[in-house]
């Protein structure tokens, strides 16, 4: 879900230039049937650590950020997929220039449509800014995409997806991800099958901030491992993301090169931990 942080660096760069259910037992560690997403309620702890490097006027600048929060996602059967209700339970830490209005994010209620493969669409709050905007954009990428027949160890598949990330700019992100089903293991205290993904993505978009028009192009690489429970619930993920962007200030003829490195952790919180 690291691509959600793209808008965190855009605002800083332009501004600078301008100035759970029952736990499966150990016997369930190697079920033979493919695993697919199922309905249910899960609370997650999410931590996003970012570092943004840019060059302006021949000088290198670095900006760091930390965003930690908890949210609860309820998936209910709807058609071939799910209707999702999301509540931001609390914002634990919001440190960074673009991470504004954390109070407005706390207890925010959102809705979305989640397909059987894990793609997220029709997400409310897409025009949100600050902390809530980052949380909304992160939800677009939270679930790994699963193959039509379900997830099995050793399975391999490729997914191509497109999404629009909103904020100071509207960015179109096209991602090609190679997935592989890993071995059965444990994650967040539950039997889980690992989903290993390596993706590359293209970014293109434009926006305006403080009366200054800008255009953005870039490429990125995302690597991560997600974990799906034996009961079909998403248990969490660990991922790293690196993206290289060129931000063109059209009115000034200035291009700002930016590199973002981001580390994401998502972990299901079991009922006895709440």
Secondary structure as GFF3:
##gff-version 3
##sequence-region A 1 274
A	DSSP	three_ten_helix	2	5	.	.	.	ID=ss1
A	DSSP	alpha_helix	6	18	.	.	.	ID=ss2
A	DSSP	three_ten_helix	26	30	.	.	.	ID=ss3
A	DSSP	beta_strand	40	56	.	.	.	ID=ss4
A	DSSP	beta_strand	59	78	.	.	.	ID=ss5
A	DSSP	beta_strand	81	95	.	.	.	ID=ss6
A	DSSP	alpha_helix	102	105	.	.	.	ID=ss7
A	DSSP	beta_strand	109	114	.	.	.	ID=ss8
A	DSSP	beta_strand	120	121	.	.	.	ID=ss9
A	DSSP	alpha_helix	130	139	.	.	.	ID=ss10
A	DSSP	beta_strand	156	165	.	.	.	ID=ss11
A	DSSP	beta_strand	169	187	.	.	.	ID=ss12
A	DSSP	beta_strand	190	209	.	.	.	ID=ss13
A	DSSP	beta_strand	212	229	.	.	.	ID=ss14
A	DSSP	beta_strand	234	249	.	.	.	ID=ss15
A	DSSP	beta_strand	254	269	.	.	.	ID=ss16
A	DSSP	three_ten_helix	271	273	.	.	.	ID=ss17
###
